[in-house]
Amino acid sequence: MERNEYRENVKKAIDEIFDQIEALRAKADNASDKVRQEYNEKVKELEMLRNQMESKLDELAQAADSKWDEVKDTVNSSLESFKEGFKKLGSLFD
């Protein structure tokens, strides 16, 4: 997969998750104070992860060919952590 295509796919996955987070916001607004507080904390964590991932994506775009696989592996690992964090966020409402 080409760098730009990979970068766009990762960015799209991040954006889709944040769209889903916004959809959960309505549930959080109607939840108990404890759940709402946990929701807000987890969203902040995910926002920090997103910022880190976007920095890594920028690094990926500028990485030398010899470093591309290394940076790509880091981005993949971060994306998995991001997805896991979203699952935990969604579990607040199960």
Secondary structure, 3 states (H helix, E strand, C coil): CCHHHHHHHHHHHHHHHHHHHHHHHHHHHCCCHHHHHHHHHHHHHHHHHHHHHHHHHHHHHHCCHHHHHHHHHHHHHHHHHHHHHHHHHHHCCC
